[in-house]
Amino acid sequence: VVLLAPEQLGGRKFRTFIKQPEIRSHLALLCIDEVHLVDEWGKEFRAAYRSIRNVRPLLPDWTTLLGLTATL
């Protein structure tokens, strides 16, 4: 299980991390934090949320992508 802020998704460190075979073979769940801000603040606020759509193709088929929020 990996929990990230949306700003971490577009970085080189994340892409390097997610490409490691030992990580890929065990990655069951990738969680993105603070998704309640997506609609509340609009598309200009925290533009990193738009990069979430680019993450799914990087993940193994069995990995669940989950958005979380404590505010909900």
HELIX and SHEET records of a PDB file:
HELIX    1   1 PRO A    6  GLN A    8  5                                   3    
HELIX    2   2 ARG A   12  LYS A   19  1                                   8    
HELIX    3   3 PRO A   21  ARG A   24  1                                   4    
HELIX    4   4 LEU A   37  TRP A   41  1                                   5    
HELIX    5   5 ALA A   47  ASN A   54  5                                   8    
HELIX    6   6 ARG A   56  LEU A   58  5                                   3    
SHEET    1   A 3 VAL A   2  LEU A   4  0                                        
SHEET    2   A 3 LEU A  29  ILE A  32  1                                        
SHEET    3   A 3 THR A  64  GLY A  67  1                                        
END                                                                             
